[in-house]
Amino acid sequence: MTKRFKSKVDWWLAVLLCISPIISLFVLVKLYVGGDPNAWLGWFGILIVGIVYGGLPFPFHYEMEKENLLIRFGCVRGRIPYKRIKQVVPTRSPVSSPALSLRLSSYRYW
């Protein structure tokens, strides 16, 4: 049986992730209310945001499998064999690993 761990999400990052769909919906409603004949094109923005969110940050979790650490970041999956992990140290670097948080609970490995 595998153990699954969800990624922490920083509040400021959650706000940033919510801004794009809220602005897209606001613009779409404003165009419809204004009677713009091209308002239907606003759905492309909503669709793009949905595709990006569905393909990148969600779902996001880590799984401890029998022989590997599985990192699931949207449609991207990475398996790291436990044998390759030499050291685990706390870090706040955004490039050290996929994470929705920069808290010290994010780790990098060697």
N, CA, C and O atoms as a GROMACS GRO file, in nm:
protein
  440
    1MET      N    1   0.083  -0.118   0.000
    1MET     CA    2   0.000   0.000   0.000
    1MET      C    3   0.088   0.125   0.000
    1MET      O    4   0.185   0.133   0.076
    2THR      N    5   0.055   0.222  -0.085
    2THR     CA    6   0.135   0.343  -0.094
    2THR      C    7   0.079   0.450  -0.001
    2THR      O    8  -0.041   0.456   0.025
    3LYS      N    9   0.170   0.535   0.047
    3LYS     CA   10   0.129   0.650   0.127
    3LYS      C   11   0.129   0.772   0.037
    3LYS      O   12   0.223   0.794  -0.040
    4ARG      N   13   0.022   0.852   0.045
    4ARG     CA   14   0.010   0.972  -0.038
    4ARG      C   15   0.014   1.096   0.049
    4ARG      O   16  -0.051   1.102   0.153
    5PHE      N   17   0.093   1.194   0.006
    5PHE     CA   18   0.106   1.320   0.078
    5PHE      C   19   0.072   1.435  -0.016
    5PHE      O   20   0.129   1.445  -0.125
    6LYS      N   21  -0.019   1.521   0.026
    6LYS     CA   22  -0.054   1.638  -0.055
    6LYS      C   23   0.048   1.748  -0.030
    6LYS      O   24   0.106   1.758   0.078
    7SER      N   25   0.067   1.830  -0.130
    7SER     CA   26   0.158   1.944  -0.118
    7SER      C   27   0.091   2.055  -0.039
    7SER      O   28  -0.029   2.080  -0.053
    8LYS      N   29   0.169   2.122   0.045
    8LYS     CA   30   0.118   2.241   0.111
    8LYS      C   31   0.106   2.350   0.005
    8LYS      O   32   0.178   2.349  -0.095
    9VAL      N   33   0.014   2.443   0.028
    9VAL     CA   34  -0.006   2.555  -0.064
    9VAL      C   35   0.008   2.684   0.015
    9VAL      O   36  -0.067   2.707   0.110
   10ASP      N   37   0.103   2.769  -0.024
   10ASP     CA   38   0.118   2.900   0.040
   10ASP      C   39  -0.004   2.986   0.008
   10ASP      O   40  -0.056   2.980  -0.103
   11TRP      N   41  -0.048   3.066   0.104
   11TRP     CA   42  -0.167   3.149   0.084
   11TRP      C   43  -0.149   3.245  -0.033
   11TRP      O   44  -0.242   3.265  -0.111
   12TRP      N   45  -0.030   3.303  -0.046
   12TRP     CA   46  -0.008   3.401  -0.152
   12TRP      C   47  -0.007   3.334  -0.290
   12TRP      O   48  -0.046   3.395  -0.389
   13LEU      N   49   0.037   3.209  -0.295
   13LEU     CA   50   0.035   3.137  -0.420
   13LEU      C   51  -0.108   3.098  -0.457
   13LEU      O   52  -0.146   3.099  -0.574
   14ALA      N   53  -0.188   3.062  -0.356
   14ALA     CA   54  -0.328   3.032  -0.381
   14ALA      C   55  -0.400   3.154  -0.437
   14ALA      O   56  -0.483   3.142  -0.527
   15VAL      N   57  -0.369   3.272  -0.383
   15VAL     CA   58  -0.429   3.396  -0.434
   15VAL      C   59  -0.388   3.417  -0.579
   15VAL      O   60  -0.472   3.450  -0.663
   16LEU      N   61  -0.260   3.399  -0.609
   16LEU     CA   62  -0.214   3.416  -0.747
   16LEU      C   63  -0.282   3.317  -0.842
   16LEU      O   64  -0.317   3.353  -0.955
   17LEU      N   65  -0.301   3.194  -0.796
   17LEU     CA   66  -0.366   3.094  -0.881
   17LEU      C   67  -0.513   3.126  -0.904
   17LEU      O   68  -0.569   3.087  -1.006
   18CYS      N   69  -0.577   3.195  -0.810
   18CYS     CA   70  -0.719   3.229  -0.823
   18CYS      C   71  -0.742   3.355  -0.907
   18CYS      O   72  -0.850   3.372  -0.962
   19ILE      N   73  -0.642   3.441  -0.919
   19ILE     CA   74  -0.660   3.568  -0.990
   19ILE      C   75  -0.694   3.546  -1.137
   19ILE      O   76  -0.787   3.610  -1.188
   20SER      N   77  -0.623   3.460  -1.205
   20SER     CA   78  -0.644   3.440  -1.348
   20SER      C   79  -0.786   3.394  -1.382
   20SER      O   80  -0.849   3.454  -1.469
   21PRO      N   81  -0.839   3.289  -1.317
   21PRO     CA   82  -0.976   3.250  -1.354
   21PRO      C   83  -1.081   3.355  -1.314
   21PRO      O   84  -1.181   3.371  -1.383
   22ILE      N   85  -1.058   3.426  -1.204
   22ILE     CA   86  -1.154   3.528  -1.162
   22ILE      C   87  -1.156   3.644  -1.262
   22ILE      O   88  -1.262   3.692  -1.300
   23ILE      N   89  -1.038   3.688  -1.304
   23ILE     CA   90  -1.031   3.796  -1.403
   23ILE      C   91  -1.093   3.751  -1.535
   23ILE      O   92  -1.165   3.828  -1.599
   24SER      N   93  -1.065   3.628  -1.576
   24SER     CA   94  -1.121   3.577  -1.702
   24SER      C   95  -1.274   3.575  -1.696
   24SER      O   96  -1.340   3.616  -1.792
   25LEU      N   97  -1.329   3.528  -1.586
   25LEU     CA   98  -1.476   3.526  -1.573
   25LEU      C   99  -1.533   3.667  -1.568
   25LEU      O  100  -1.637   3.694  -1.628
   26PHE      N  101  -1.465   3.758  -1.498
   26PHE     CA  102  -1.511   3.897  -1.489
   26PHE      C  103  -1.517   3.961  -1.627
   26PHE      O  104  -1.616   4.026  -1.662
   27VAL      N  105  -1.412   3.943  -1.706
   27VAL     CA  106  -1.408   4.000  -1.841
   27VAL      C  107  -1.517   3.938  -1.928
   27VAL      O  108  -1.583   4.009  -2.004
   28LEU      N  109  -1.537   3.809  -1.917
   28LEU     CA  110  -1.640   3.742  -1.996
   28LEU      C  111  -1.779   3.796  -1.962
   28LEU      O  112  -1.857   3.825  -2.053
   29VAL      N  113  -1.810   3.809  -1.833
   29VAL     CA  114  -1.941   3.862  -1.792
   29VAL      C  115  -1.957   4.006  -1.839
   29VAL      O  116  -2.063   4.044  -1.888
   30LYS      N  117  -1.853   4.086  -1.825
   30LYS     CA  118  -1.858   4.227  -1.867
   30LYS      C  119  -1.886   4.238  -2.017
   30LYS      O  120  -1.962   4.324  -2.060
   31LEU      N  121  -1.824   4.152  -2.096
   31LEU     CA  122  -1.848   4.154  -2.240
   31LEU      C  123  -1.992   4.114  -2.274
   31LEU      O  124  -2.054   4.176  -2.360
   32TYR      N  125  -2.045   4.012  -2.205
   32TYR     CA  126  -2.183   3.970  -2.229
   32TYR      C  127  -2.280   4.080  -2.190
   32TYR      O  128  -2.374   4.109  -2.264
   33VAL      N  129  -2.259   4.140  -2.073
   33VAL     CA  130  -2.349   4.246  -2.026
   33VAL      C  131  -2.342   4.367  -2.119
   33VAL      O  132  -2.443   4.433  -2.143
   34GLY      N  133  -2.223   4.396  -2.171
   34GLY     CA  134  -2.206   4.509  -2.263
   34GLY      C  135  -2.260   4.482  -2.402
   34GLY      O  136  -2.262   4.572  -2.486
   35GLY      N  137  -2.306   4.361  -2.427
   35GLY     CA  138  -2.364   4.328  -2.557
   35GLY      C  139  -2.262   4.310  -2.667
   35GLY      O  140  -2.296   4.321  -2.785
   36ASP      N  141  -2.139   4.284  -2.634
   36ASP     CA  142  -2.034   4.265  -2.734
   36ASP      C  143  -2.065   4.139  -2.816
   36ASP      O  144  -2.081   4.031  -2.759
   37PRO      N  145  -2.072   4.152  -2.948
   37PRO     CA  146  -2.103   4.034  -3.031
   37PRO      C  147  -1.991   3.930  -3.030
   37PRO      O  148  -2.013   3.814  -3.067
   38ASN      N  149  -1.872   3.968  -2.989
   38ASN     CA  150  -1.760   3.874  -2.985
   38ASN      C  151  -1.735   3.820  -2.844
   38ASN      O  152  -1.628   3.765  -2.817
   39ALA      N  153  -1.831   3.836  -2.754
   39ALA     CA  154  -1.813   3.792  -2.615
   39ALA      C  155  -1.787   3.642  -2.606
   39ALA      O  156  -1.719   3.597  -2.514
   40TRP      N  157  -1.839   3.567  -2.698
   40TRP     CA  158  -1.820   3.422  -2.694
   40TRP      C  159  -1.672   3.385  -2.703
   40TRP      O  160  -1.632   3.276  -2.660
   41LEU      N  161  -1.589   3.474  -2.758
   41LEU     CA  162  -1.446   3.447  -2.766
   41LEU      C  163  -1.381   3.440  -2.628
   41LEU      O  164  -1.274   3.382  -2.613
   42GLY      N  165  -1.446   3.500  -2.528
   42GLY     CA  166  -1.394   3.495  -2.391
   42GLY      C  167  -1.385   3.354  -2.337
   42GLY      O  168  -1.307   3.326  -2.246
   43TRP      N  169  -1.465   3.264  -2.392
   43TRP     CA  170  -1.460   3.125  -2.347
   43TRP      C  171  -1.325   3.061  -2.377
   43TRP      O  172  -1.285   2.966  -2.310
   44PHE      N  173  -1.254   3.112  -2.478
   44PHE     CA  174  -1.121   3.059  -2.508
   44PHE      C  175  -1.025   3.086  -2.392
   44PHE      O  176  -0.943   3.000  -2.358
   45GLY      N  177  -1.035   3.205  -2.331
   45GLY     CA  178  -0.952   3.236  -2.214
   45GLY      C  179  -0.983   3.144  -2.099
   45GLY      O  180  -0.892   3.094  -2.032
   46ILE      N  181  -1.112   3.121  -2.075
   46ILE     CA  182  -1.154   3.030  -1.967
   46ILE      C  183  -1.103   2.890  -1.997
   46ILE      O  184  -1.055   2.821  -1.907
   47LEU      N  185  -1.113   2.847  -2.120
   47LEU     CA  186  -1.067   2.713  -2.160
   47LEU      C  187  -0.916   2.698  -2.141
   47LEU      O  188  -0.869   2.596  -2.093
   48ILE      N  189  -0.841   2.801  -2.179
   48ILE     CA  190  -0.695   2.794  -2.164
   48ILE      C  191  -0.657   2.785  -2.017
   48ILE      O  192  -0.572   2.704  -1.980
   49VAL      N  193  -0.720   2.866  -1.933
   49VAL     CA  194  -0.692   2.861  -1.789
   49VAL      C  195  -0.727   2.722  -1.735
   49VAL      O  196  -0.652   2.665  -1.656
   50GLY      N  197  -0.841   2.667  -1.778
   50GLY     CA  198  -0.882   2.533  -1.733
   50GLY      C  199  -0.783   2.426  -1.775
   50GLY      O  200  -0.753   2.334  -1.698
   51ILE      N  201  -0.733   2.436  -1.897
   51ILE     CA  202  -0.636   2.338  -1.945
   51ILE      C  203  -0.505   2.348  -1.868
   51ILE      O  204  -0.447   2.247  -1.829
   52VAL      N  205  -0.459   2.471  -1.847
   52VAL     CA  206  -0.334   2.490  -1.773
   52VAL      C  207  -0.349   2.438  -1.631
   52VAL      O  208  -0.262   2.367  -1.581
   53TYR      N  209  -0.460   2.472  -1.564
   53TYR     CA  210  -0.480   2.426  -1.426
   53TYR      C  211  -0.500   2.276  -1.420
   53TYR      O  212  -0.453   2.210  -1.326
   54GLY      N  213  -0.569   2.220  -1.517
   54GLY     CA  214  -0.592   2.076  -1.518
   54GLY      C  215  -0.468   1.997  -1.555
   54GLY      O  216  -0.456   1.879  -1.520
   55GLY      N  217  -0.374   2.060  -1.626
   55GLY     CA  218  -0.256   1.989  -1.671
   55GLY      C  219  -0.131   2.015  -1.591
   55GLY      O  220  -0.036   1.938  -1.600
   56LEU      N  221  -0.129   2.122  -1.511
   56LEU     CA  222  -0.006   2.153  -1.439
   56LEU      C  223  -0.020   2.140  -1.287
   56LEU      O  224   0.024   2.040  -1.231
   57PRO      N  225  -0.080   2.236  -1.219
   57PRO     CA  226  -0.072   2.227  -1.073
   57PRO      C  227  -0.167   2.128  -1.006
   57PRO      O  228  -0.145   2.092  -0.891
   58PHE      N  229  -0.271   2.084  -1.074
   58PHE     CA  230  -0.367   1.994  -1.009
   58PHE      C  231  -0.380   1.867  -1.089
   58PHE      O  232  -0.390   1.877  -1.211
   59PRO      N  233  -0.381   1.751  -1.034
   59PRO     CA  234  -0.355   1.721  -0.893
   59PRO      C  235  -0.206   1.729  -0.862
   59PRO      O  236  -0.122   1.717  -0.952
   60PHE      N  237  -0.174   1.749  -0.737
   60PHE     CA  238  -0.035   1.758  -0.694
   60PHE      C  239  -0.019   1.679  -0.566
   60PHE      O  240  -0.081   1.711  -0.464
   61HIS      N  241   0.062   1.575  -0.571
   61HIS     CA  242   0.089   1.497  -0.450
   61HIS      C  243   0.217   1.415  -0.467
   61HIS      O  244   0.271   1.399  -0.577
   62TYR      N  245   0.261   1.364  -0.355
   62TYR     CA  246   0.377   1.276  -0.351
   62TYR      C  247   0.328   1.141  -0.301
   62TYR      O  248   0.244   1.134  -0.212
   63GLU      N  249   0.380   1.033  -0.358
   63GLU     CA  250   0.344   0.898  -0.313
   63GLU      C  251   0.471   0.820  -0.284
   63GLU      O  252   0.566   0.822  -0.361
   64MET      N  253   0.469   0.753  -0.170
   64MET     CA  254   0.581   0.665  -0.136
   64MET      C  255   0.542   0.524  -0.179
   64MET      O  256   0.465   0.455  -0.113
   65GLU      N  257   0.598   0.483  -0.291
   65GLU     CA  258   0.575   0.348  -0.342
   65GLU      C  259   0.676   0.254  -0.278
   65GLU      O  260   0.757   0.295  -0.195
   66LYS      N  261   0.669   0.130  -0.317
   66LYS     CA  262   0.758   0.030  -0.258
   66LYS      C  263   0.906   0.062  -0.283
   66LYS      O  264   0.987   0.054  -0.191
   67GLU      N  265   0.941   0.100  -0.407
   67GLU     CA  266   1.082   0.123  -0.441
   67GLU      C  267   1.109   0.263  -0.493
   67GLU      O  268   1.225   0.297  -0.520
   68ASN      N  269   1.005   0.348  -0.508
   68ASN     CA  270   1.021   0.480  -0.568
   68ASN      C  271   0.941   0.585  -0.493
   68ASN      O  272   0.844   0.555  -0.424
   69LEU      N  273   0.984   0.709  -0.509
   69LEU     CA  274   0.905   0.824  -0.469
   69LEU      C  275   0.840   0.876  -0.596
   69LEU      O  276   0.909   0.916  -0.690
   70LEU      N  277   0.707   0.876  -0.599
   70LEU     CA  278   0.633   0.924  -0.715
   70LEU      C  279   0.591   1.068  -0.688
   70LEU      O  280   0.529   1.097  -0.586
   71ILE      N  281   0.625   1.157  -0.780
   71ILE     CA  282   0.584   1.296  -0.770
   71ILE      C  283   0.484   1.321  -0.883
   71ILE      O  284   0.518   1.308  -1.000
   72ARG      N  285   0.362   1.356  -0.846
   72ARG     CA  286   0.256   1.383  -0.945
   72ARG      C  287   0.227   1.531  -0.945
   72ARG      O  288   0.182   1.587  -0.845
   73PHE      N  289   0.253   1.597  -1.058
   73PHE     CA  290   0.232   1.739  -1.074
   73PHE      C  291   0.150   1.758  -1.200
   73PHE      O  292   0.206   1.777  -1.308
   74GLY      N  293   0.017   1.754  -1.187
   74GLY     CA  294  -0.070   1.760  -1.304
   74GLY      C  295  -0.052   1.637  -1.389
   74GLY      O  296  -0.060   1.525  -1.338
   75CYS      N  297  -0.028   1.654  -1.518
   75CYS     CA  298  -0.006   1.538  -1.605
   75CYS      C  299   0.138   1.491  -1.604
   75CYS      O  300   0.173   1.395  -1.674
   76VAL      N  301   0.222   1.556  -1.527
   76VAL     CA  302   0.362   1.517  -1.519
   76VAL      C  303   0.381   1.423  -1.400
   76VAL      O  304   0.338   1.452  -1.288
   77ARG      N  305   0.445   1.312  -1.427
   77ARG     CA  306   0.477   1.216  -1.321
   77ARG      C  307   0.625   1.188  -1.324
   77ARG      O  308   0.684   1.166  -1.430
   78GLY      N  309   0.684   1.188  -1.206
   78GLY     CA  310   0.825   1.154  -1.197
   78GLY      C  311   0.846   1.051  -1.088
   78GLY      O  312   0.792   1.063  -0.978
   79ARG      N  313   0.926   0.952  -1.118
   79ARG     CA  314   0.960   0.850  -1.019
   79ARG      C  315   1.107   0.860  -0.986
   79ARG      O  316   1.193   0.859  -1.074
   80ILE      N  317   1.136   0.869  -0.857
   80ILE     CA  318   1.274   0.875  -0.811
   80ILE      C  319   1.299   0.750  -0.729
   80ILE      O  320   1.239   0.732  -0.623
   81PRO      N  321   1.387   0.663  -0.776
   81PRO     CA  322   1.419   0.543  -0.698
   81PRO      C  323   1.483   0.584  -0.564
   81PRO      O  324   1.567   0.674  -0.560
   82TYR      N  325   1.443   0.518  -0.457
   82TYR     CA  326   1.498   0.549  -0.325
   82TYR      C  327   1.650   0.531  -0.324
   82TYR      O  328   1.720   0.599  -0.248
   83LYS      N  329   1.701   0.442  -0.407
   83LYS     CA  330   1.846   0.418  -0.413
   83LYS      C  331   1.923   0.542  -0.458
   83LYS      O  332   2.038   0.560  -0.420
   84ARG      N  333   1.858   0.627  -0.539
   84ARG     CA  334   1.925   0.748  -0.589
   84ARG      C  335   1.926   0.862  -0.488
   84ARG      O  336   2.003   0.957  -0.504
   85ILE      N  337   1.844   0.854  -0.387
   85ILE     CA  338   1.836   0.962  -0.289
   85ILE      C  339   1.947   0.944  -0.187
   85ILE      O  340   1.949   0.846  -0.112
   86LYS      N  341   2.039   1.037  -0.186
   86LYS     CA  342   2.153   1.031  -0.094
   86LYS      C  343   2.131   1.115   0.030
   86LYS      O  344   2.179   1.081   0.138
   87GLN      N  345   2.059   1.227   0.016
   87GLN     CA  346   2.041   1.319   0.126
   87GLN      C  347   1.912   1.399   0.103
   87GLN      O  348   1.878   1.430  -0.011
   88VAL      N  349   1.844   1.432   0.209
   88VAL     CA  350   1.724   1.515   0.203
   88VAL      C  351   1.746   1.631   0.298
   88VAL      O  352   1.773   1.611   0.416
   89VAL      N  353   1.735   1.754   0.245
   89VAL     CA  354   1.758   1.872   0.328
   89VAL      C  355   1.645   1.973   0.304
   89VAL      O  356   1.594   1.984   0.193
   90PRO      N  357   1.606   2.046   0.410
   90PRO     CA  358   1.504   2.151   0.392
   90PRO      C  359   1.556   2.263   0.302
   90PRO      O  360   1.674   2.297   0.306
   91THR      N  361   1.467   2.320   0.221
   91THR     CA  362   1.505   2.430   0.133
   91THR      C  363   1.385   2.519   0.107
   91THR      O  364   1.270   2.475   0.118
   92ARG      N  365   1.411   2.644   0.072
   92ARG     CA  366   1.306   2.737   0.030
   92ARG      C  367   1.322   2.772  -0.118
   92ARG      O  368   1.252   2.861  -0.168
   93SER      N  369   1.409   2.706  -0.186
   93SER     CA  370   1.435   2.736  -0.327
   93SER      C  371   1.320   2.684  -0.415
   93SER      O  372   1.283   2.568  -0.405
   94PRO      N  373   1.264   2.771  -0.501
   94PRO     CA  374   1.156   2.725  -0.588
   94PRO      C  375   1.202   2.631  -0.698
   94PRO      O  376   1.119   2.564  -0.761
   95VAL      N  377   1.332   2.623  -0.724
   95VAL     CA  378   1.382   2.535  -0.830
   95VAL      C  379   1.426   2.399  -0.778
   95VAL      O  380   1.465   2.312  -0.856
   96SER      N  381   1.419   2.378  -0.647
   96SER     CA  382   1.468   2.253  -0.591
   96SER      C  383   1.374   2.136  -0.618
   96SER      O  384   1.418   2.022  -0.631
   97SER      N  385   1.245   2.163  -0.626
   97SER     CA  386   1.148   2.057  -0.651
   97SER      C  387   1.015   2.119  -0.685
   97SER      O  388   0.992   2.237  -0.656
   98PRO      N  389   0.925   2.041  -0.747
   98PRO     CA  390   0.792   2.095  -0.771
   98PRO      C  391   0.719   2.107  -0.637
   98PRO      O  392   0.709   2.009  -0.563
   99ALA      N  393   0.669   2.224  -0.608
   99ALA     CA  394   0.596   2.246  -0.483
   99ALA      C  395   0.509   2.369  -0.498
   99ALA      O  396   0.541   2.460  -0.574
  100LEU      N  397   0.399   2.371  -0.426
  100LEU     CA  398   0.311   2.487  -0.424
  100LEU      C  399   0.336   2.570  -0.299
  100LEU      O  400   0.253   2.653  -0.262
  101SER      N  401   0.449   2.547  -0.236
  101SER     CA  402   0.484   2.617  -0.114
  101SER      C  403   0.636   2.636  -0.108
  101SER      O  404   0.711   2.552  -0.158
  102LEU      N  405   0.678   2.745  -0.046
  102LEU     CA  406   0.821   2.767  -0.024
  102LEU      C  407   0.857   2.750   0.122
  102LEU      O  408   0.966   2.788   0.164
  103ARG      N  409   0.767   2.693   0.200
  103ARG     CA  410   0.795   2.666   0.340
  103ARG      C  411   0.907   2.565   0.352
  103ARG      O  412   0.940   2.497   0.255
  104LEU      N  413   0.963   2.555   0.470
  104LEU     CA  414   1.075   2.464   0.489
  104LEU      C  415   1.035   2.318   0.478
  104LEU      O  416   1.121   2.230   0.486
  105SER      N  417   0.908   2.291   0.460
  105SER     CA  418   0.869   2.151   0.442
  105SER      C  419   0.894   2.105   0.299
  105SER      O  420   0.873   1.988   0.268
  106SER      N  421   0.939   2.194   0.212
  106SER     CA  422   0.981   2.154   0.079
  106SER      C  423   1.124   2.101   0.089
  106SER      O  424   1.206   2.159   0.160
  107TYR      N  425   1.154   1.995   0.020
  107TYR     CA  426   1.286   1.933   0.030
  107TYR      C  427   1.349   1.917  -0.106
  107TYR      O  428   1.280   1.910  -0.208
  108ARG      N  429   1.478   1.912  -0.107
  108ARG     CA  430   1.550   1.874  -0.229
  108ARG      C  431   1.628   1.748  -0.197
  108ARG      O  432   1.654   1.717  -0.081
  109TYR      N  433   1.664   1.678  -0.297
  109TYR     CA  434   1.739   1.554  -0.277
  109TYR      C  435   1.860   1.552  -0.367
  109TYR      O  436   1.866   1.624  -0.467
  110TRP      N  437   1.957   1.469  -0.331
  110TRP     CA  438   2.076   1.445  -0.413
  110TRP      C  439   2.087   1.300  -0.442
  110TRP      O  440   2.180   1.257  -0.510
   0.00000   0.00000   0.00000
